[in-house]
Amino acid sequence: MRDQSERTKAMAAWRQGVTAMAGWLPGGAAPRRAGAPLRDLLVLALIAALGSLLAVQAVTLWRLNDRAQERQRILDETRQALLAQTLQSATLSGAVAVGLGDPAIKDLARGLDVPPEVVQLHFAQLRMRLPVLSVHVLNRDGHSMAQDASERFAPGRLQAFLPYFRQAMQGRPSVFAALETGNLTRNLFFVAPVRTSAQADSAVLGVVVLKTDAAALDAALNRNGLTTLLLDPHGVAFSSTRADWRYAMTAPLTQQRIDAARQSGLFGGYFNNGVASALPFADDSSEVRVNGMRHVVDRRALDWHDPEGDWQLVALDNVGALMTWRDRWWVASVSFGLLMLAAAMALLLRRLNEQLRTVQQRHEVLREALHASPLAAVLTDADGRIVWANARYERSSGYPLATLLGQKPSLVASGQTPQATYRDLWSTLMAGQRWEGSLVNRDSSGRLHEEWVQITPLFDESGRRIAIVGWHERRGSVVPRLPAG
């Protein structure tokens, strides 16, 4: 009896130790450190704030890239529209055709005596055929041979004509824009060679110049919706969507550049006082600030066969308006909220994973503890079918776990236990209470033995029975009772 009492005390102490160990394991009853939730919240807020700044930057870059592509399209279309009004226009083609096949123009270029009334009638016919304001014919020496009666002879115009006259005498047509001396009217001039025959490679007799209004250039610029300028080879804005920038020069302003623009003769007497206004950008500027707003500067070259060089189509795009502070705040707020939500979900998942790992660790520790138990342990489901047993129970019953799974504990019943004992056992379990008592069981070899058994029902939070756990302590062999009679 003393040995039995000591074994019972030892097993009770083992059960208490397992219970204490389960509560000591990480993720058990131990609370989290104070301040950990606040620290996690601050970390999440910092990460979300940095992410929202990156989101604002990403949206800004996306809008800038999208706007750059749109700006490229607008500039290409505007450049094509300007070429359609100049180098690829019907006016320049008409000037070339006149120089090749108009006998009256050829006679004038040769210096032949043609009656003035005949010349004016012929010029009137040309104005009806071509969208021009006037016609001017020069001989091979650059002397004016004839011009529309409405035109006043202007030596300054001949000065402006000179580079284009020389180029036309070499057989190459061109277009240039210039201001009229005196009234500063802006016009386009189409210059083409007058040849001896209809052959394009025949000798050049002189030059024909057709004049049109330059308003078509302004119309082409105003259609694109950007702040756009047309710069001559000297960097002077001949046309601009901003009237206050017209005839201003790209930075930096130097007296040499101003004198060069004046000496070109293309701007009448505009630069005769030796001063000029400065544009807010240089020839190589890619970005500028205008009225405090950031503008991107983009360019397209226009080849008008100008001997001075290419003209430039320049656009200033107000990209500062693409992402206003209101837009930035909206993007930052939305991205901050989404990132906080995503970060909170990630943190929650991490904690759930940590808890899952902790539960798994506890399960492993408890499973090993149960395997090492000095008691035989068996676990059944709610219907009383075995779902697990430790090694001690396998040795005591003589059945391997593979055989026990799915069976009921009655597999080891010997028939020697009084029926009253079983009635008391089940009535106690059905009442949700633990039962303790002695049973006579039979192992796989048929030997009988007495076991002290403790059986406990397990319930979930709703009070539904989910399992039954039994602890068995084998006490000794039992002699079978012989049948009566």
C-alpha positions as CSV (number, residue, x, y, z in Angstrom):
1,M,0.0,0.0,0.0
2,R,2.9,2.4,0.8
3,D,4.4,1.7,-2.7
4,Q,1.1,2.3,-4.3
5,S,0.6,5.6,-2.5
6,E,4.1,6.8,-3.5
7,R,3.5,5.9,-7.1
8,T,0.2,7.8,-7.1
9,K,1.9,10.9,-5.6
10,A,4.7,10.6,-8.2
11,M,2.2,10.5,-11.0
12,A,0.3,13.4,-9.6
13,A,3.5,15.4,-9.4
14,W,4.3,14.5,-13.0
15,R,0.9,15.7,-14.2
16,Q,1.4,19.0,-12.3
17,G,4.8,19.4,-13.9
18,V,3.5,18.9,-17.4
19,T,0.7,21.4,-16.7
20,A,3.2,24.0,-15.4
21,M,5.6,23.3,-18.3
22,A,2.7,23.9,-20.8
23,G,1.9,27.2,-19.2
24,W,5.6,28.2,-19.2
25,L,6.2,27.6,-23.0
26,P,6.4,30.7,-25.2
27,G,3.0,31.8,-26.5
28,G,1.4,30.3,-23.4
29,A,0.0,32.4,-20.5
30,A,3.0,34.8,-20.5
31,P,1.9,38.3,-21.5
32,R,3.6,40.4,-24.2
33,R,6.1,43.0,-23.1
34,A,4.6,46.3,-22.2
35,G,4.7,48.9,-25.0
36,A,5.1,46.3,-27.8
37,P,1.8,47.2,-29.5
38,L,2.7,51.0,-29.5
39,R,6.2,50.2,-30.8
40,D,4.7,48.1,-33.6
41,L,2.2,50.9,-34.4
42,L,5.0,53.5,-34.6
43,V,7.0,51.2,-36.9
44,L,4.0,50.6,-39.2
45,A,3.3,54.3,-39.3
46,L,6.9,55.1,-40.2
47,I,6.9,52.4,-43.0
48,A,3.6,53.7,-44.3
49,A,4.8,57.3,-44.3
50,L,7.9,56.4,-46.3
51,G,5.8,54.3,-48.6
52,S,3.4,57.2,-49.2
53,L,6.3,59.5,-50.1
54,L,7.5,56.9,-52.6
55,A,4.0,56.6,-53.9
56,V,3.7,60.3,-54.5
57,Q,7.1,60.2,-56.3
58,A,6.0,57.3,-58.4
59,V,2.7,58.9,-59.4
60,T,4.6,62.1,-60.2
61,L,7.1,60.3,-62.4
62,W,4.3,58.4,-64.1
63,R,2.5,61.6,-64.9
64,L,5.7,63.3,-66.1
65,N,6.5,60.4,-68.4
66,D,2.9,60.3,-69.7
67,R,3.1,64.1,-70.2
68,A,6.5,63.8,-71.9
69,Q,5.0,61.4,-74.5
70,E,2.0,63.7,-75.0
71,R,4.4,66.7,-75.4
72,Q,6.5,64.8,-78.0
73,R,3.3,64.1,-80.0
74,I,2.2,67.7,-79.8
75,L,5.7,69.0,-80.9
76,D,5.9,66.6,-83.8
77,E,2.4,67.6,-85.0
78,T,3.2,71.3,-84.6
79,R,6.5,70.9,-86.4
80,Q,4.7,69.1,-89.3
81,A,2.1,71.9,-89.4
82,L,4.8,74.5,-89.7
83,L,6.6,72.6,-92.4
84,A,3.2,72.3,-94.2
85,Q,3.0,76.1,-94.1
86,T,6.6,76.6,-95.3
87,L,9.1,74.2,-96.8
88,Q,6.5,71.6,-97.8
89,S,3.8,74.1,-98.7
90,A,2.1,74.7,-102.0
91,T,3.5,78.2,-102.0
92,L,7.1,77.1,-102.2
93,S,6.2,74.5,-104.8
94,G,4.5,77.2,-106.7
95,A,7.5,79.5,-106.5
96,V,9.7,76.7,-107.8
97,A,7.2,76.0,-110.6
98,V,7.1,79.7,-111.6
99,G,10.9,79.8,-111.7
100,L,11.0,76.7,-114.0
101,G,8.1,77.4,-116.4
102,D,6.9,81.1,-116.3
103,P,8.2,82.9,-119.5
104,A,7.4,86.3,-118.2
105,I,9.3,85.8,-115.0
106,K,12.3,84.4,-117.0
107,D,12.2,87.5,-119.2
108,L,12.2,89.8,-116.2
109,A,15.2,87.9,-114.7
110,R,17.1,88.2,-118.0
111,G,16.5,92.0,-117.8
112,L,14.3,92.2,-120.9
113,D,12.0,95.2,-121.3
114,V,8.6,94.1,-120.3
115,P,5.8,96.7,-120.1
116,P,4.9,97.6,-116.4
117,E,1.2,97.0,-117.1
118,V,2.0,93.5,-118.4
119,V,4.1,92.8,-115.4
120,Q,1.4,93.9,-112.9
121,L,-1.2,91.9,-114.8
122,H,1.0,88.8,-114.6
123,F,1.7,89.3,-110.9
124,A,-2.1,89.7,-110.3
125,Q,-2.6,86.3,-112.1
126,L,0.0,84.7,-109.9
127,R,-1.7,86.1,-106.7
128,M,-4.9,84.5,-107.9
129,R,-3.2,81.1,-108.4
130,L,-1.1,81.1,-105.3
131,P,-2.0,82.4,-101.7
132,V,0.6,85.2,-101.8
133,L,0.5,88.9,-101.1
134,S,3.2,90.0,-103.6
135,V,5.8,88.9,-106.1
136,H,9.4,90.1,-106.4
137,V,11.9,89.2,-109.2
138,L,15.7,89.8,-109.0
139,N,18.3,89.2,-111.7
140,R,21.5,87.3,-111.2
141,D,23.2,90.4,-109.8
142,G,20.6,90.8,-107.1
143,H,19.1,93.9,-108.6
144,S,15.3,94.2,-108.3
145,M,13.8,93.8,-111.7
146,A,10.1,94.0,-110.8
147,Q,7.7,93.9,-107.9
148,D,4.0,94.4,-107.1
149,A,2.9,98.0,-107.5
150,S,1.6,97.9,-104.0
151,E,5.1,97.1,-102.7
152,R,7.5,99.9,-101.8
153,F,11.2,99.3,-102.7
154,A,13.0,98.7,-99.5
155,P,16.9,98.5,-99.5
156,G,16.7,96.8,-96.0
157,R,14.7,94.0,-97.5
158,L,17.4,93.4,-100.1
159,Q,19.9,93.2,-97.2
160,A,17.7,90.5,-95.6
161,F,17.3,88.8,-98.9
162,L,21.0,88.5,-99.6
163,P,21.8,85.1,-97.9
164,Y,18.7,83.6,-99.4
165,F,19.3,85.1,-102.8
166,R,22.8,83.6,-102.9
167,Q,21.4,80.2,-101.9
168,A,18.7,80.4,-104.6
169,M,21.4,81.3,-107.2
170,Q,23.0,78.0,-106.3
171,G,19.7,76.3,-107.2
172,R,18.3,75.7,-103.7
173,P,14.9,77.1,-102.7
174,S,14.3,78.3,-99.1
175,V,11.9,80.0,-96.7
176,F,12.5,82.7,-94.2
177,A,10.5,84.9,-92.0
178,A,11.1,88.7,-91.5
179,L,9.7,92.0,-90.3
180,E,9.0,94.7,-92.8
181,T,11.1,97.8,-92.2
182,G,9.0,100.7,-90.9
183,N,5.7,99.0,-90.1
184,L,7.2,95.8,-88.5
185,T,4.7,93.6,-90.3
186,R,5.6,90.0,-90.0
187,N,5.8,88.0,-93.3
188,L,7.0,84.8,-94.8
189,F,9.2,84.8,-97.9
190,F,9.5,81.9,-100.3
191,V,12.6,82.1,-102.4
192,A,13.2,80.0,-105.6
193,P,15.6,80.1,-108.5
194,V,14.5,81.3,-112.0
195,R,16.0,78.9,-114.5
196,T,16.7,79.2,-118.2
197,S,14.5,76.2,-119.0
198,A,12.0,73.8,-117.5
199,Q,14.8,71.5,-116.5
200,A,15.6,71.4,-112.8
201,D,19.4,71.4,-113.5
202,S,19.4,74.2,-116.0
203,A,21.3,77.5,-115.4
204,V,19.9,80.0,-113.0
205,L,18.9,83.4,-114.4
206,G,17.7,85.1,-111.2
207,V,15.4,84.7,-108.2
208,V,11.7,84.9,-107.6
209,V,10.4,85.8,-104.1
210,L,6.8,85.3,-103.0
211,K,5.5,87.0,-99.9
212,T,2.7,85.7,-97.6
213,D,1.4,86.7,-94.2
214,A,3.1,85.0,-91.2
215,A,-0.2,84.7,-89.3
216,A,-0.3,81.0,-90.3
217,L,2.7,80.4,-88.1
218,D,0.9,81.9,-85.1
219,A,-2.1,79.8,-85.8
220,A,0.0,76.6,-85.9
221,L,1.5,77.5,-82.5
222,N,-1.7,78.5,-80.8
223,R,-3.4,75.2,-81.6
224,N,-1.2,73.0,-79.5
225,G,-2.1,74.3,-76.0
226,L,1.5,74.7,-74.9
227,T,3.6,77.9,-74.4
228,T,5.4,77.7,-77.7
229,L,7.9,79.8,-79.6
230,L,9.5,79.8,-83.0
231,L,13.1,81.0,-82.8
232,D,15.3,82.1,-85.7
233,P,18.9,80.9,-85.9
234,H,20.0,83.8,-83.7
235,G,17.6,82.7,-80.9
236,V,15.1,85.5,-81.5
237,A,11.4,84.6,-81.0
238,F,9.8,85.5,-84.3
239,S,6.5,83.9,-83.2
240,S,5.2,83.1,-79.8
241,T,1.9,82.1,-78.0
242,R,2.9,84.8,-75.5
243,A,2.9,88.2,-77.2
244,D,5.3,89.7,-74.5
245,W,7.9,87.1,-75.6
246,R,7.8,88.0,-79.2
247,Y,11.2,89.3,-80.5
248,A,12.9,88.5,-77.2
249,M,16.2,86.5,-77.3
250,T,17.3,83.4,-75.4
251,A,19.7,83.9,-72.5
252,P,22.4,84.9,-72.1
253,L,22.0,88.3,-73.8
254,T,25.2,89.6,-75.2
255,Q,25.8,92.7,-77.3
256,Q,27.4,90.5,-80.0
257,R,24.2,88.5,-80.4
258,I,22.0,91.5,-80.4
259,D,24.2,93.1,-83.1
260,A,24.1,89.9,-85.2
261,A,20.3,89.9,-85.0
262,R,20.2,93.6,-86.1
263,Q,22.7,93.0,-88.9
264,S,20.7,90.1,-90.3
265,G,18.0,92.6,-91.4
266,L,15.3,90.1,-90.7
267,F,13.8,92.2,-87.9
268,G,13.5,95.6,-89.6
269,G,14.8,98.2,-87.3
270,Y,13.6,96.4,-84.1
271,F,17.2,96.1,-82.7
272,N,18.6,99.4,-84.0
273,N,18.7,100.7,-80.4
274,G,21.1,97.9,-79.5
275,V,18.9,96.4,-76.7
276,A,16.8,93.3,-76.5
277,S,14.5,91.5,-74.0
278,A,15.6,88.2,-72.6
279,L,13.6,85.0,-72.6
280,P,13.5,83.0,-69.4
281,F,15.6,80.1,-70.8
282,A,18.8,79.5,-72.7
283,D,19.5,77.6,-75.9
284,D,20.4,74.5,-73.9
285,S,17.9,74.8,-71.0
286,S,15.9,71.6,-70.2
287,E,14.0,73.1,-67.2
288,V,13.1,76.6,-66.1
289,R,10.9,78.3,-63.6
290,V,8.4,80.8,-65.0
291,N,6.3,82.7,-62.4
292,G,7.5,80.3,-59.8
293,M,6.2,77.2,-61.7
294,R,8.5,74.5,-63.0
295,H,8.5,74.2,-66.8
296,V,10.1,71.5,-69.0
297,V,11.7,72.9,-72.1
298,D,11.5,70.8,-75.3
299,R,12.7,71.5,-78.8
300,R,12.3,70.5,-82.4
301,A,14.6,71.7,-85.2
302,L,13.0,73.2,-88.4
303,D,15.1,73.0,-91.5
304,W,13.9,75.7,-93.8
305,H,17.1,75.6,-95.9
306,D,18.1,78.8,-94.1
307,P,21.8,79.5,-94.7
308,E,22.0,80.9,-91.1
309,G,21.0,77.5,-89.7
310,D,17.9,75.7,-88.4
311,W,15.0,77.5,-86.8
312,Q,13.8,76.0,-83.5
313,L,10.4,75.1,-82.3
314,V,10.5,75.4,-78.5
315,A,7.7,74.4,-76.1
316,L,7.5,75.2,-72.4
317,D,5.3,72.8,-70.5
318,N,4.1,73.7,-67.0
319,V,4.7,70.3,-65.4
320,G,4.4,71.9,-61.9
321,A,0.6,71.8,-62.4
322,L,0.7,68.0,-63.1
323,M,0.9,67.3,-59.3
324,T,-0.6,70.0,-57.2
325,W,-0.2,69.9,-53.4
326,R,-3.8,68.8,-53.3
327,D,-3.0,65.9,-55.6
328,R,0.1,65.0,-53.6
329,W,-1.9,65.1,-50.3
330,W,-4.6,62.8,-51.8
331,V,-2.1,60.3,-53.2
332,A,-0.1,60.3,-49.9
333,S,-3.3,59.9,-47.8
334,V,-4.7,57.0,-49.8
335,S,-1.3,55.2,-50.1
336,F,-0.7,55.8,-46.4
337,G,-4.0,54.2,-45.5
338,L,-3.5,51.3,-47.9
339,L,0.0,50.7,-46.7
340,M,-1.1,50.8,-43.0
341,L,-3.8,48.3,-43.8
342,A,-1.4,46.0,-45.7
343,A,1.3,46.4,-43.0
344,A,-1.3,45.7,-40.2
345,M,-2.4,42.5,-42.1
346,A,1.2,41.5,-42.5
347,L,1.9,42.0,-38.8
348,L,-1.2,40.1,-37.9
349,L,-0.1,37.2,-40.2
350,R,3.3,37.3,-38.6
351,R,1.9,37.1,-35.2
352,L,-0.5,34.3,-36.2
353,N,2.4,32.4,-37.6
354,E,4.4,33.0,-34.4
355,Q,1.4,31.8,-32.4
356,L,1.1,28.8,-34.7
357,R,4.7,27.9,-34.3
358,T,4.4,28.3,-30.5
359,V,1.3,26.1,-30.4
360,Q,3.2,23.5,-32.5
361,Q,6.2,23.7,-30.2
362,R,3.9,23.3,-27.2
363,H,2.2,20.4,-28.9
364,E,5.5,18.7,-29.6
365,V,6.7,19.2,-26.0
366,L,3.4,17.9,-24.6
367,R,3.4,15.0,-27.0
368,E,6.9,14.0,-25.9
369,A,5.9,14.5,-22.3
370,L,2.9,12.2,-22.8
371,H,5.1,9.6,-24.5
372,A,7.4,9.7,-21.5
373,S,4.6,9.5,-19.0
374,P,4.7,6.7,-16.4
375,L,1.0,6.3,-17.1
376,A,-0.6,4.8,-20.1
377,A,-2.6,7.5,-22.0
378,V,-5.3,7.0,-24.6
379,L,-7.3,9.8,-26.4
380,T,-10.6,9.1,-28.2
381,D,-12.9,11.3,-30.2
382,A,-16.4,12.4,-29.1
383,D,-17.8,9.0,-30.3
384,G,-15.2,7.1,-28.2
385,R,-12.9,5.9,-31.0
386,I,-9.2,6.0,-30.4
387,V,-7.3,8.7,-32.1
388,W,-4.0,8.5,-30.2
389,A,-2.2,6.5,-27.5
390,N,1.2,6.8,-26.0
391,A,3.9,4.1,-26.0
392,R,3.1,3.1,-22.5
393,Y,-0.5,2.2,-23.5
394,E,0.8,0.3,-26.5
395,R,3.0,-1.8,-24.2
396,S,0.3,-2.3,-21.6
397,S,-2.4,-3.3,-24.1
398,G,0.0,-5.2,-26.4
399,Y,-1.5,-3.5,-29.5
400,P,0.5,-1.2,-31.8
401,L,-1.0,2.3,-32.4
402,A,-1.8,1.4,-36.0
403,T,-4.2,-1.3,-34.7
404,L,-5.7,0.8,-31.9
405,L,-6.6,3.8,-34.2
406,G,-10.3,3.8,-34.9
407,Q,-11.1,1.2,-32.3
408,K,-13.0,1.7,-29.1
409,P,-11.3,1.1,-25.7
410,S,-13.6,-1.9,-25.3
411,L,-11.0,-3.7,-27.5
412,V,-9.1,-4.5,-24.2
413,A,-12.2,-5.2,-22.1
414,S,-12.0,-8.6,-20.5
415,G,-15.6,-9.1,-19.5
416,Q,-14.5,-9.5,-15.9
417,T,-15.4,-6.0,-14.8
418,P,-18.8,-5.7,-13.2
419,Q,-21.5,-4.1,-15.4
420,A,-22.4,-1.8,-12.5
421,T,-18.9,-0.3,-12.8
422,Y,-19.4,0.5,-16.5
423,R,-22.9,2.1,-15.8
424,D,-21.3,4.3,-13.2
425,L,-18.4,5.2,-15.6
426,W,-20.7,6.3,-18.4
427,S,-23.2,8.1,-16.3
428,T,-20.4,10.1,-14.7
429,L,-18.9,10.9,-18.2
430,M,-22.3,11.9,-19.6
431,A,-22.6,14.3,-16.7
432,G,-19.4,15.9,-17.8
433,Q,-17.4,14.8,-14.8
434,R,-14.2,12.8,-14.4
435,W,-14.4,9.2,-13.4
436,E,-11.9,7.2,-11.5
437,G,-12.0,3.5,-10.7
438,S,-10.6,0.0,-11.3
439,L,-11.1,-2.0,-14.4
440,V,-10.1,-5.6,-15.4
441,N,-8.7,-5.5,-18.9
442,R,-7.2,-8.1,-21.2
443,D,-4.0,-7.5,-23.3
444,S,-3.4,-8.8,-26.9
445,S,-2.0,-12.1,-25.5
446,G,-5.1,-12.8,-23.5
447,R,-3.7,-12.1,-20.0
448,L,-5.9,-10.3,-17.6
449,H,-4.7,-7.4,-15.4
450,E,-6.2,-4.8,-13.2
451,E,-5.8,-1.1,-14.1
452,W,-6.6,2.0,-12.1
453,V,-8.2,4.3,-14.6
454,Q,-8.9,8.0,-14.7
455,I,-11.2,9.1,-17.6
456,T,-12.0,12.8,-18.3
457,P,-14.3,14.2,-20.9
458,L,-13.1,17.3,-22.8
459,F,-15.4,20.1,-24.1
460,D,-15.1,23.0,-26.4
461,E,-16.1,26.6,-25.6
462,S,-19.7,25.9,-26.5
463,G,-19.9,23.0,-24.1
464,R,-19.9,20.3,-26.8
465,R,-17.9,17.2,-26.0
466,I,-15.0,16.8,-28.4
467,A,-12.8,14.1,-26.9
468,I,-12.2,11.8,-23.9
469,V,-8.8,11.2,-22.4
470,G,-8.0,8.2,-20.2
471,W,-5.0,7.6,-17.9
472,H,-4.3,3.9,-17.1
473,E,-2.0,2.5,-14.4
474,R,-1.5,-1.2,-14.5
475,R,-1.4,-2.8,-11.0
476,G,-1.1,-6.5,-11.5
477,S,-2.3,-9.7,-13.0
478,V,-5.8,-11.1,-12.4
479,V,-6.8,-14.8,-12.2
480,P,-9.8,-15.4,-14.5
481,R,-13.1,-16.2,-12.7
482,L,-14.5,-19.6,-13.7
483,P,-18.1,-19.7,-14.9
484,A,-20.5,-20.8,-12.2
485,G,-21.8,-24.5,-12.1
